[in-house]
Amino acid sequence: MTNNLTQIINYQFFILPNEAFEFCINIKSQNNLFMYILTEDNCKFNIVSPESFDRERIGKGKYTIVLSLEDIQSNIANNKATFFDKYPNSLFIQIGMFEDGILHESWLYSLKIYNNISAFNMWKRIERNLKKIMQRGGYSVFIPNMSKKIVRRLNYTSNVYKVFKEGIICKPDTGNNILFELGL
């Protein structure tokens, strides 16, 4: 069944890269999905299977996990735009970088060019499951003057909260003037 969908999935959150990888492996297994990793290194786009992805790199983040109902050809795209055109019914989890005590925000998203309603419904169910494991609330801190603003929709796992309390810094995916304090 196909249908033009205008809804998209757009959910930002903090998760440890190892945690995100395991979450996706479990979702893949439970739902008989295909999973791939998209990387962009030195302006080179790669599509990698989870089995051949560098284990050391998993914990550092800065890659995108793709979940799909269909098998993906690893040689069909040389950039993300081409990949998006070829596989619009996929679910994407952009894993934030985690290095030097700084964790960047992750992002679960879909594309607006969906044409498969059953895929979209599955992705919505996965989004709901992800939201169930999240804690919420905290503050954004504007670094230049250290002013704080409450952010009720700040989402993070309990493991992220634990390492935040141990001293890691949580930052948005882009921008250098803001950091987040987790918990209210």
HELIX and SHEET records of a PDB file:
HELIX    1   1 PRO A   17  ASN A   31  1                                  15    
HELIX    2   2 PRO A   50  SER A   52  5                                   3    
HELIX    3   3 ARG A   55  ILE A   58  1                                   4    
HELIX    4   4 LYS A   80  LYS A   86  1                                   7    
HELIX    5   5 ILE A  117  LYS A  132  1                                  16    
HELIX    6   6 SER A  158  LYS A  165  1                                   8    
SHEET    1   A 6 ASN A  10  PHE A  13  0                                        
SHEET    2   A 6 SER A 106  TYR A 109 -1                                        
SHEET    3   A 6 LEU A  91  ILE A  95 -1                                        
SHEET    4   A 6 TYR A  63  SER A  68 -1                                        
SHEET    5   A 6 PHE A  34  ASP A  41 -1                                        
SHEET    6   A 6 LYS A  44  VAL A  48 -1                                        
SHEET    1   B 3 PHE A  98  GLU A  99  0                                        
SHEET    2   B 3 ILE A 102  HIS A 104 -1                                        
SHEET    3   B 3 ILE A 169  LYS A 171  1                                        
SHEET    1   C 3 SER A 147  THR A 157  0                                        
SHEET    2   C 3 MET A 134  PHE A 142 -1                                        
SHEET    3   C 3 ILE A 178  LEU A 182 -1                                        
END                                                                             
